[in-house]
């Protein structure tokens, strides 16, 4: 699957131990989820997801902003028992019948709706559920599926600034024990995938540029990623997998430090870089 040697480092080796105490603000995580096959596989990506969960206090609920729920308008799932959505084709039957039976969280869905005042938010009690951008990751973070999970949709008709600003309205959820996860990929060009030869130069260039801008705190340039040149255009041919990054950027604040894990590319054109924001102390 194109895993590089650098990616074989454990999360502990990459950023040490996270000293998160119960009652502290929850972290914010952007996860490069890659192929849905990661749900079934044991590889450096999935092993790092296991490590991350050990460093986070047990959430009251998880809010996922997945690249795979694109809507007109903004919606939040509010059912008691969200279904497992198999929003893909051409994969083994074992994946097509995979179930992640986590409970939903109508309570936090309603709280999220109330927090967002910039637009009307629809409560979805029947239609959606948990798509593979959510469950392929959570099955490794929380394999018992015992933490309530709900999703926020991405209004595909709105620009990056809209999503970044909307995310800021959700910050107080962190104080209430909600772990917010953005699930997508910084570089995501499925038309250019290849099984050998390593990452394309343009994919490496844009992934490194995003890291550089995050380190500088230059959110404006990241929101206006279309202006970052041809590497950006090739890396983000459509913004669906990029927008979850903007949500996690907006939910983070000046108190947070950020760190990276799963740095590297899969299949030449899919960045697996993930970003973790926390105001907790780190040590080796």
VEXDREN-2710 file (C-alpha; in Angstrom, 1 decimal):
% VEXDREN-2710
k/r/px/py/pz
1/UNK/0.0/0.0/0.0
2/UNK/3.0/2.3/-0.4
3/UNK/3.8/2.7/3.3
4/UNK/7.2/4.5/3.7
5/UNK/9.8/3.6/6.3
6/UNK/9.2/6.9/8.1
7/UNK/5.6/6.0/8.7
8/UNK/6.6/2.8/10.6
9/UNK/7.4/5.0/13.6
10/UNK/4.9/4.6/16.4
11/UNK/2.9/7.6/17.6
12/UNK/4.9/7.6/20.8
13/UNK/8.2/7.9/18.9
14/UNK/6.7/10.8/16.8
15/UNK/5.3/13.0/19.6
16/UNK/5.8/11.4/23.0
17/UNK/3.2/10.8/25.6
18/UNK/0.1/12.9/25.9
19/UNK/-0.7/13.8/29.6
20/UNK/-4.4/14.3/29.2
21/UNK/-6.3/14.4/32.6
22/UNK/-9.9/13.8/33.0
23/UNK/-11.9/17.0/32.8
24/UNK/-9.5/18.8/30.4
25/UNK/-10.5/20.0/27.0
26/UNK/-10.6/17.2/24.5
27/UNK/-8.1/17.3/21.6
28/UNK/-9.0/17.9/18.0
29/UNK/-7.8/15.5/15.4
30/UNK/-7.6/15.6/11.6
31/UNK/-7.1/12.0/10.3
32/UNK/-6.0/11.1/6.9
33/UNK/-8.2/8.1/6.5
34/UNK/-7.1/6.8/3.1
35/UNK/-8.6/3.5/1.7
36/UNK/-11.6/2.0/3.5
37/UNK/-9.6/-1.2/3.6
38/UNK/-7.7/0.4/6.5
39/UNK/-10.8/-0.7/8.6
40/UNK/-9.7/-4.3/8.2
41/UNK/-5.9/-4.0/8.1
42/UNK/-3.1/-4.0/10.6
43/UNK/-0.5/-1.5/9.3
44/UNK/1.4/1.5/10.5
45/UNK/-1.5/3.8/9.9
46/UNK/-4.0/1.8/11.9
47/UNK/-1.5/1.0/14.7
48/UNK/-1.0/4.7/15.2
49/UNK/-4.7/5.2/15.5
50/UNK/-4.7/2.6/18.3
51/UNK/-1.9/4.6/20.0
52/UNK/-3.8/7.9/19.7
53/UNK/-6.9/6.5/21.5
54/UNK/-4.7/5.5/24.5
55/UNK/-3.7/9.2/24.9
56/UNK/-7.2/10.7/24.9
57/UNK/-9.6/10.7/27.9
58/UNK/-12.7/8.7/27.1
59/UNK/-15.0/11.0/25.2
60/UNK/-18.5/11.8/26.2
61/UNK/-19.2/11.6/22.4
62/UNK/-17.4/11.9/19.1
63/UNK/-18.4/14.4/16.4
64/UNK/-17.0/13.4/13.0
65/UNK/-16.8/15.7/10.0
66/UNK/-16.2/13.2/7.2
67/UNK/-15.3/13.9/3.6
68/UNK/-18.1/11.5/2.6
69/UNK/-21.1/13.3/3.8
70/UNK/-21.6/16.2/1.4
71/UNK/-24.9/18.0/1.4
72/UNK/-26.7/21.2/0.4
73/UNK/-26.9/23.0/3.7
74/UNK/-25.5/21.8/7.0
75/UNK/-26.9/18.8/8.8
76/UNK/-26.2/16.7/11.9
77/UNK/-27.2/13.1/12.6
78/UNK/-29.5/12.8/15.5
79/UNK/-30.6/9.2/15.6
80/UNK/-30.2/6.9/18.6
81/UNK/-28.7/4.1/16.5
82/UNK/-26.8/5.3/13.4
83/UNK/-26.5/2.7/10.6
84/UNK/-23.2/1.7/9.1
85/UNK/-23.0/3.1/5.6
86/UNK/-21.0/1.3/2.9
87/UNK/-20.5/4.2/0.6
88/UNK/-18.1/2.5/-1.8
89/UNK/-17.9/-0.4/-4.3
90/UNK/-15.3/-2.9/-5.6
91/UNK/-14.0/-4.0/-2.2
92/UNK/-14.1/-7.4/-0.5
93/UNK/-17.4/-8.7/0.9
94/UNK/-16.0/-8.6/4.4
95/UNK/-15.7/-4.8/4.1
96/UNK/-19.1/-4.4/2.4
97/UNK/-20.8/-6.1/5.4
98/UNK/-18.7/-4.5/8.1
99/UNK/-20.7/-3.1/11.0
100/UNK/-19.7/-0.4/13.5
101/UNK/-22.7/-0.4/15.9
102/UNK/-21.8/2.7/18.0
103/UNK/-24.8/4.5/19.5
104/UNK/-25.7/8.0/18.3
105/UNK/-26.0/11.1/20.5
106/UNK/-29.3/13.0/20.0
107/UNK/-28.3/15.1/23.0
108/UNK/-25.1/16.4/21.5
109/UNK/-26.7/16.7/18.1
110/UNK/-29.2/19.1/19.5
111/UNK/-26.4/21.0/21.4
112/UNK/-24.5/21.3/18.2
113/UNK/-27.5/22.6/16.3
114/UNK/-27.9/25.3/19.0
115/UNK/-24.3/26.3/18.9
116/UNK/-24.3/27.0/15.2
117/UNK/-26.0/30.4/14.7
118/UNK/-24.5/31.4/11.3
119/UNK/-26.8/29.0/9.4
120/UNK/-29.8/26.8/9.9
121/UNK/-28.8/23.3/10.9
122/UNK/-31.0/20.3/10.0
123/UNK/-31.3/17.4/12.4
124/UNK/-31.1/14.1/10.5
125/UNK/-32.9/11.3/12.4
126/UNK/-33.3/8.8/9.6
127/UNK/-31.3/9.3/6.3
128/UNK/-27.6/9.2/7.1
129/UNK/-25.6/7.3/9.7
130/UNK/-21.8/6.6/9.9
131/UNK/-19.9/6.6/6.6
132/UNK/-16.6/4.9/6.0
133/UNK/-14.7/8.2/6.6
134/UNK/-15.9/7.8/10.2
135/UNK/-16.1/4.1/11.0
136/UNK/-12.9/2.9/9.2
137/UNK/-11.0/5.1/11.6
138/UNK/-13.1/4.7/14.8
139/UNK/-13.0/0.9/14.6
140/UNK/-9.3/1.2/15.4
141/UNK/-9.6/4.1/17.9
142/UNK/-12.6/2.6/19.7
143/UNK/-13.0/-1.0/18.6
144/UNK/-15.7/-1.7/21.1
145/UNK/-18.0/0.9/19.5
146/UNK/-19.1/2.0/22.9
147/UNK/-18.6/5.8/22.5
148/UNK/-21.6/7.7/21.1
149/UNK/-20.9/9.0/17.6
150/UNK/-22.6/11.6/15.4
151/UNK/-21.7/13.4/12.2
152/UNK/-21.8/16.9/10.9
153/UNK/-22.2/17.2/7.1
154/UNK/-20.2/19.4/4.8
155/UNK/-22.1/21.9/2.7
156/UNK/-20.4/21.3/-0.6
157/UNK/-21.8/24.5/-2.1
158/UNK/-19.9/26.7/0.4
159/UNK/-16.3/27.9/0.2
160/UNK/-13.5/27.1/2.6
161/UNK/-13.9/30.3/4.7
162/UNK/-17.5/29.2/5.5
163/UNK/-16.4/25.9/6.9
164/UNK/-13.5/27.4/8.9
165/UNK/-15.8/30.0/10.4
166/UNK/-18.6/27.5/11.2
167/UNK/-16.1/25.3/12.9
168/UNK/-15.2/28.1/15.4
169/UNK/-18.8/27.9/16.7
170/UNK/-18.2/24.3/17.8
171/UNK/-15.2/25.0/20.1
172/UNK/-17.2/24.8/23.4
173/UNK/-18.0/21.1/22.6
174/UNK/-14.4/20.3/23.6
175/UNK/-15.1/21.5/27.1
176/UNK/-18.0/19.1/27.3
177/UNK/-16.0/16.0/26.5
178/UNK/-16.7/15.8/22.8
179/UNK/-13.8/14.6/20.7
180/UNK/-14.0/16.3/17.3
181/UNK/-12.5/14.4/14.4
182/UNK/-12.1/15.6/10.8
183/UNK/-11.6/12.7/8.4
184/UNK/-10.3/13.3/4.9
185/UNK/-7.0/13.6/3.2
186/UNK/-4.8/16.7/2.5
187/UNK/-3.8/15.2/-0.9
188/UNK/-6.5/13.2/-2.5
189/UNK/-6.4/12.6/-6.3
190/UNK/-7.8/9.1/-7.0
191/UNK/-7.4/9.5/-10.8
192/UNK/-3.6/9.7/-10.3
193/UNK/-3.2/6.7/-8.0
194/UNK/-0.4/4.2/-8.6
195/UNK/0.7/1.1/-6.8
196/UNK/4.5/1.7/-7.1
197/UNK/7.0/4.5/-7.6
198/UNK/6.3/6.4/-4.4
199/UNK/4.6/9.8/-4.0
200/UNK/4.3/12.2/-6.9
201/UNK/6.5/15.3/-6.6
202/UNK/3.5/17.5/-6.6
203/UNK/1.8/15.5/-3.8
204/UNK/5.0/15.7/-1.7
205/UNK/5.3/19.5/-2.4
206/UNK/1.7/20.3/-1.4
207/UNK/1.7/18.1/1.7
208/UNK/4.9/19.8/2.8
209/UNK/3.4/23.2/2.1
210/UNK/0.4/22.5/4.2
211/UNK/2.7/21.4/7.1
212/UNK/4.8/24.6/6.7
213/UNK/1.7/26.8/6.8
214/UNK/0.2/25.0/9.8
215/UNK/3.5/25.5/11.6
216/UNK/3.4/29.2/10.8
217/UNK/-0.2/29.5/11.9
218/UNK/-1.1/30.8/8.4
219/UNK/-4.7/29.7/8.3
220/UNK/-5.6/32.2/5.7
221/UNK/-3.4/30.7/3.0
222/UNK/-4.7/27.2/3.9
223/UNK/-8.3/28.4/3.5
224/UNK/-7.4/29.9/0.2
225/UNK/-5.5/26.8/-0.9
226/UNK/-6.5/27.3/-4.6
227/UNK/-3.9/30.1/-4.7
228/UNK/-1.0/27.8/-3.7
229/UNK/-0.1/26.8/-7.3
230/UNK/-0.3/23.8/-9.5
231/UNK/0.7/21.3/-6.8
232/UNK/-2.4/22.4/-4.9
233/UNK/-4.6/22.0/-7.9
234/UNK/-3.4/18.5/-8.5
235/UNK/-3.6/17.6/-4.8
236/UNK/-7.1/19.0/-4.3
237/UNK/-9.0/18.5/-7.5
238/UNK/-12.2/18.6/-5.4
239/UNK/-12.3/20.0/-1.8
240/UNK/-14.3/17.3/-0.2
241/UNK/-11.3/15.5/1.5
242/UNK/-9.6/18.9/2.2
243/UNK/-12.5/20.6/4.0
244/UNK/-12.3/18.4/7.2
245/UNK/-8.9/19.9/7.8
246/UNK/-10.4/23.4/7.8
247/UNK/-12.9/22.3/10.4
248/UNK/-10.2/21.0/12.7
249/UNK/-8.2/24.2/12.2
250/UNK/-11.1/26.3/13.1
251/UNK/-12.0/24.3/16.2
252/UNK/-8.4/24.6/17.4
253/UNK/-7.3/27.8/19.0
254/UNK/-4.3/29.7/20.3
255/UNK/-4.0/27.5/23.4
256/UNK/-3.3/24.4/21.3
257/UNK/-0.1/22.9/20.2
258/UNK/-0.2/20.7/17.1
259/UNK/1.8/17.6/16.1
260/UNK/1.8/15.2/13.2
261/UNK/1.5/11.5/12.7
262/UNK/1.2/9.1/9.8
263/UNK/3.3/11.4/7.6
264/UNK/3.7/10.0/4.1
265/UNK/1.7/9.2/1.0
266/UNK/-0.2/6.1/-0.1
267/UNK/-0.7/5.0/-3.7
268/UNK/1.3/8.0/-4.9
269/UNK/-1.5/10.6/-4.6
270/UNK/-3.1/10.2/-1.2
271/UNK/-1.5/12.0/1.8
272/UNK/-2.0/10.1/5.1
273/UNK/-0.7/13.1/7.1
274/UNK/-2.8/13.6/10.2
275/UNK/-2.7/16.5/12.7
276/UNK/-3.4/16.4/16.4
277/UNK/-4.2/19.6/18.4
278/UNK/-4.1/19.7/22.2
279/UNK/-3.4/22.2/25.0
280/UNK/-2.1/19.3/27.2
281/UNK/1.6/18.9/28.0
282/UNK/3.8/16.5/26.0
283/UNK/6.9/14.8/27.2
284/UNK/9.2/12.0/25.9
END
